[in-house]
Every structure is written in structure tokens, then in C-alpha cells.
Amino acid sequence: MYTSHGASHIINTLKTAGYDAYIVGGAVRDQIIGRAIHDVDVITNASIDEIEASFSRVIKVGIQHGTILVPVAGTLPVEVSTYKGDTLEDDLRQRDFTVNAMAMSLTGDMIDPFNGQQDIKNKVLRTTADPSDVFSSDPLRLLRALRFAVHLQFKISEHTQRMMNDLYPLIHQSAVERVAMEMEKLSQVSLTNQDWDFLLNQKVFQELPYLFKHREIQYQLKSPAHMAKLTDDLAWWSVALYQKEIEIVKDGLRYYKLSNALSKDVRFIHELVGIFLESSWTSKDLYILGTERLHVSLILINYLSECTVHSTFWLMHYNNLPIKHRKDLDVSGKELIQEFPEWKGSEIGERIRAVETAVLEAVIPNDKAEIYQWLRKET
């Protein structure tokens, strides 16, 4: 018996209106496995217009793909899709893997035409149809296969794996935005060293431009000695795209069309990691990095260094900085204008930056009177 409030309400509403409706896909798979269920999808023989007419409010996202979101009070909106094909089995046949091609009624009755339950029991990932057809119809499924294999800790069936080894060049047919999104989903999986060994030896993973090409990083990801997890976008892309040649990094950032903010952070981390590997960091470097970028930089350095860099030391150094942000200064730009009315706007910015550096390098304390005295002496 399935008890999701959102799914129950939607399915009961559709059935009352005379349509068939089922829970489908990942929610069914995760319920069988015993995993926490986050997203629930519903499938129905009602058309998009009929779905829309059955509810007082819908969110028209994905209509071109036969999908609509239905808000439910007290829970997240539920994705409701119309059958792709004439029947439920037609729809399930068009899905990627048997473990994702099951449907379930509210009473717990299973519709499992491709033996997904048996594959879950055997921990096997297998396509619903001939792998060449499944992967050719949507080459991104080559990467989805890898993600599901490491996420579920399933083994890819021999036939499916053989076809993946032959068809891996098809990944270039997928839009880079979809590939980047798939990578970000993969970054949410807590990958073991064995998982990395599996991924880095997969032809389709090796085929991805710019990603994980640094030999030392490849080695360390597969090594049991390095257990740092790349579980957020910034850490993932900073490690994935790292190269000594910054122009190659910039090419990779442009290729995957990452946001300007993320791209800026990745470039900055690579620049500061380069400084660390050549010499070390100053207090000003730590100040500019900030907490999040410092954490990611230390992860990357430990993948690149021959010896372990103790993160605790650098985090303690950062925490002991006299200021963490410009707003922590005991003077503001507005106060400097009042104290030094002869300075123009651009000069104020220069003086503020000079004060930041002086405070960070312990030339002066973070005290308004001391700062004013120092500025008069310096100018």
C-alpha cells in the first residue's frame, strides 16, 4: 500500500474522473529497495488537457513532453504524465532500465512487464529493450547507466555493458547542458574509491571532454587513502576541470556552459591552488578565498599534493583572521568620505583595499582611530 499524500490525492482524483493512474519509475524502485523516496511521479491514460481539467490548479511545465505539475497542499508538486503510447506497457517499454520501468497502484499492485523486481533482487541494471535501441534513442542514458550503477550499487548486465562499450561515442549527440546536469546529479552520490575506479574506466566517462583528465587526480580518486567527497557543484567542477593550463580550464567551463558565478569561483580556486603549490598562502589569500572556496581548495590540493595538507591548520588560520569580510572593518567607505572629504570616489576604493591588506597583515589593528592615523601617515 502506497501512502504518499500527494500521489494518493492525484491518483484518486484521476480515478474518480474515470482514468487509470499509477505511481511510476524511481519511487516504485526505491520503495522496493527500501530507500527514502523524494520525488513521486504519476502516470495516467488521461491526456494533458484532461489532467488539467481534473485539478483546480496546475503548473504548465513540461507540457511539450506530455508532463504537467500538480500542486498538492502540504507537499511538493507531483509530476503527472500521460502515457507515451497507447497503453501503460507501451510507456514502460520506452523507459531506460527495467528497475525504472515499473508502475504501482495505490493498493500496491505491481505492473512489472520487464522483470524489474527480479533485477532489483539480483542487483542488476539492464535495459528494457535492446541496448542499442535504448541508448540510440537517448544517448544520455549511457551516463544515466553509470549514475544508477554507483547510486544503487548495481552491476550493469554484461550485454548492456558490451553495448555501452560500443556505443559510447553517441554521448556527443547529447546537449552539453543535459550532460552537465547529469554530472551534477552524479555529484550528489557519495562515491567510494571503487566507484571512481569503475567510472574512470568506463569509455563513455573517458569520452567526456575536459572532465577528470588530470592523471594525479585520477589516481587519487581511485586511492583508498583519499576519501574526500565531491558532494557539491563547486567541489565537483573544481576537481573535474582542473588542469595546470588555465586556458584549458576556461575552455571546459565554456564547453559545459556553467553559470558565470560558478565559473568565476572555479577559476579563482584554480588560481589560488596554483599559488599554494608554488609557495603558500598569505592571510590576504585566505581572506579572498572565504570559507566555501577555502574548503574546496583544500580538497583539490589534497588530490594534487604528494603529501597530505592538513586542512585543520588552514581552517584555523582562516578563523583567526582579524576580518573575514570588508564589512568587518571598523571603518566604512562612507566614514572615510566624511573623514577625508578631499578624496574622490576611486581613491576611497583604493584606500579601503589598502586598509584591508594592512589589517590582515597585522600592520595595524582593526580600530577606527588607528586606521585613520595610518591613512594620514601613508597619504
SVG drawing of the C-alpha trace seen along z (x, -y; Angstrom):
<svg xmlns="http://www.w3.org/2000/svg" viewBox="-15 -68 72 80">
<polyline fill="none" stroke="black" stroke-width="0.4" points="0.0,0.0 1.4,-3.4 0.7,-6.3 2.2,-9.4 -0.4,-12.1 0.3,-13.9 0.2,-10.8 -2.9,-9.4 -4.8,-12.6 -3.9,-12.9 -4.5,-9.2 -7.8,-9.2 -8.9,-12.4 -8.0,-10.9 -9.7,-7.6 -12.8,-9.4 -12.8,-11.2 -12.7,-7.8 -9.0,-7.5 -6.3,-5.0 -3.4,-6.3 -0.3,-4.8 2.9,-5.7 5.7,-5.0 9.5,-5.0 12.0,-5.8 9.5,-6.0 8.4,-2.4 12.0,-1.2 13.1,-2.9 10.1,-1.6 11.0,2.0 14.7,1.4 13.7,-0.3 15.3,-3.7 13.9,-7.0 11.5,-8.4 11.9,-12.1 10.1,-12.5 6.9,-10.8 5.8,-10.6 2.3,-9.6 1.3,-8.3 -2.2,-8.2 -4.1,-7.5 -5.7,-10.9 -4.5,-13.5 -2.7,-16.7 -6.0,-18.6 -7.9,-16.0 -5.3,-16.1 -5.6,-19.9 -9.3,-19.8 -9.3,-17.4 -7.5,-19.8 -8.2,-23.4 -4.6,-24.4 -1.7,-23.0 1.8,-24.2 2.4,-24.0 6.0,-22.8 6.9,-20.0 3.7,-20.0 5.6,-19.5 6.8,-16.2 3.4,-15.1 4.0,-16.2 2.4,-18.6 3.0,-19.5 0.0,-19.3 0.4,-21.3 -0.7,-19.5 -1.2,-21.2 1.4,-20.3 3.8,-18.6 5.8,-19.2 4.1,-19.4 3.7,-16.0 4.7,-15.3 1.9,-13.8 2.5,-12.4 0.2,-11.0 1.1,-7.6 3.7,-7.6 2.0,-5.2 -1.5,-3.6 -1.1,-1.6 0.8,-1.6 3.1,1.2 3.9,-0.9 5.0,-3.7 7.1,-1.4 8.8,0.1 10.1,-3.3 11.9,-3.8 15.6,-3.2 16.1,-0.4 13.9,2.4 14.3,1.1 12.8,-2.2 10.0,-0.6 7.6,0.5 4.2,-1.0 2.2,-0.5 -1.4,-1.1 -2.3,-2.7 -3.2,0.7 0.3,2.0 -0.5,4.0 2.7,4.1 2.8,3.7 6.3,5.1 6.4,6.3 10.2,6.4 11.0,8.2 12.4,5.1 11.7,6.6 13.9,9.6 16.7,7.3 16.4,5.4 16.7,8.6 19.8,9.6 21.2,6.0 21.5,5.8 21.0,2.8 19.5,3.9 17.8,2.0 14.1,2.5 14.8,3.4 17.8,3.9 20.6,1.6 21.4,0.3 17.8,-1.0 17.6,-2.3 20.9,-4.2 20.4,-5.4 17.0,-6.9 18.6,-9.0 22.4,-8.8 22.3,-10.5 21.2,-7.1 24.8,-6.0 25.6,-8.3 22.4,-7.5 23.5,-3.9 26.7,-4.8 24.9,-7.0 22.3,-4.4 25.1,-1.7 27.0,-3.6 23.9,-5.1 22.2,-1.8 25.4,0.3 24.1,2.5 26.1,4.2 25.4,3.4 24.4,6.5 27.0,8.0 25.0,7.4 24.2,3.8 27.9,3.1 29.1,4.6 26.8,2.3 27.8,-0.7 31.5,0.1 30.5,0.0 28.1,-3.0 29.9,-5.4 30.7,-8.0 26.9,-8.6 27.3,-10.8 28.4,-13.6 24.8,-13.8 23.5,-14.8 23.2,-18.5 26.0,-19.6 23.5,-21.2 22.0,-17.8 25.4,-16.2 26.3,-18.9 23.1,-18.3 23.8,-14.6 27.2,-15.3 25.6,-17.4 23.3,-14.6 26.3,-12.3 28.0,-14.7 25.2,-14.1 26.1,-10.5 28.5,-9.6 31.1,-7.9 33.6,-5.4 37.1,-4.8 35.8,-1.6 33.0,-3.7 35.6,-6.1 37.6,-3.2 34.5,-1.9 33.6,-5.4 37.1,-6.3 37.4,-3.0 34.2,-3.5 34.6,-4.5 31.7,-6.9 33.1,-8.7 36.5,-8.9 34.9,-10.4 33.6,-13.4 35.7,-16.4 37.7,-18.2 36.5,-16.1 38.9,-14.3 41.8,-14.4 44.5,-15.2 46.4,-11.9 47.2,-12.6 43.6,-13.4 42.5,-10.2 45.0,-8.2 43.9,-9.8 40.2,-9.4 40.8,-5.7 43.0,-5.5 41.6,-4.4 43.9,-7.0 41.8,-9.8 38.2,-9.9 37.1,-13.5 33.7,-13.5 32.8,-15.8 29.2,-16.3 28.5,-19.9 28.8,-21.6 31.7,-23.8 33.9,-20.9 32.9,-18.6 33.6,-21.1 36.8,-22.4 38.3,-18.9 36.7,-17.7 38.1,-20.5 41.5,-21.0 44.4,-21.5 47.6,-23.5 46.9,-25.3 44.2,-27.9 43.1,-28.3 42.1,-24.6 40.1,-25.2 38.3,-28.2 37.5,-26.1 36.0,-23.4 33.9,-26.0 32.6,-27.4 32.0,-24.0 29.7,-22.9 28.0,-26.3 28.3,-26.7 27.0,-29.8 29.1,-32.9 29.2,-32.7 30.3,-29.1 32.8,-29.6 34.3,-32.6 34.7,-30.5 36.3,-27.6 38.8,-29.8 39.7,-31.6 40.1,-28.3 42.5,-27.0 44.5,-30.3 44.8,-30.2 45.6,-26.4 48.4,-27.2 49.8,-29.9 49.7,-27.4 51.5,-24.7 54.2,-27.2 54.7,-28.7 51.9,-29.0 49.0,-31.2 49.1,-34.6 46.4,-35.9 45.1,-38.0 44.8,-34.9 42.7,-33.2 40.6,-36.3 39.8,-36.5 39.1,-32.7 36.4,-32.8 35.1,-29.7 33.5,-27.7 36.2,-28.3 38.9,-27.5 37.3,-24.1 37.1,-23.3 40.7,-24.5 42.0,-22.2 40.1,-19.2 41.7,-19.9 45.2,-20.4 45.0,-17.1 44.2,-15.4 47.2,-17.1 49.9,-17.0 52.3,-14.2 51.9,-14.7 48.7,-15.4 47.9,-19.0 46.3,-19.4 43.1,-21.2 42.7,-21.9 45.7,-24.2 44.5,-26.4 40.9,-26.5 42.2,-27.6 44.4,-30.2 41.3,-31.5 39.2,-31.5 41.9,-33.6 41.9,-36.3 41.1,-39.7 38.4,-40.3 36.5,-37.8 34.7,-40.4 35.1,-44.1 32.1,-44.9 34.1,-43.6 36.4,-46.6 36.0,-49.2 35.5,-51.9 33.3,-52.1 33.6,-53.9 31.0,-56.4 33.0,-57.2 36.2,-57.6 34.5,-60.2 33.4,-62.1 36.9,-61.9 38.8,-62.6 36.5,-64.8 39.3,-65.6 39.4,-62.0 37.5,-61.2 35.4,-58.0 38.1,-55.9 40.6,-56.9 38.2,-55.7 38.1,-52.2 41.9,-52.1 42.2,-53.2 39.7,-50.6 41.7,-47.9 44.9,-49.2 43.3,-49.1 42.1,-45.6 45.6,-44.4 47.2,-46.3 44.7,-44.8 45.1,-41.3 48.9,-41.6 48.8,-42.9 50.4,-46.2 47.6,-48.0 44.8,-46.8 41.2,-46.8 40.5,-50.0 39.0,-53.2 41.4,-55.6 44.4,-53.5 43.2,-53.2 42.7,-57.0 46.1,-57.6 47.7,-55.1 45.9,-56.5 47.1,-60.0 50.7,-58.8 50.5,-56.8 49.0,-59.5"/>
</svg>
